[in-house]
Amino acid sequence: MNWYKKAQNLFIGYKIVGVDKKTNRIYSIYDKTIIDAQIGRTYTYNNSGLFLGTSKQFCMDYYSCGTPDEDGELLLTYQYEGRDIIRGEPTHSNGEVQVKQAKLTNIDIINKEEWC
């Protein structure tokens, strides 16, 4: 995909996060940092960027069920522009992209009893 085409496109990416059911705080399953999750807000990541899966299925297969049993999980859906891609191919169905910024568009609850 050339740079011009990337700059003209919007893409969707996904991220699995944990939910501490005692405090209702959303956290990264990688390093347990607290995550702000407000639908409609654009989040900017200056340093390392935000890593997103390129499909729901990829995220569910590789990243869900990674929280303690007592915690819940959410699937966050983000929209981002091609010009914000740091690394990765957004049209690859089983991969990740790293982006500078993305807008949170949806939050789905993962039913761990059914999925995990």
Secondary structure, DSSP 8 states (H G I E B T S, - for coil): --HHHHHH-EEEEEEEEEEETTTTEEEETTT--B----TT-EEE--SS-EEEESSHHHHHHHHTT-S-TTSEEEEEEEEEEGGGEEEE-TT-SS-EEEESEEEEEEEEEE-HHHH-
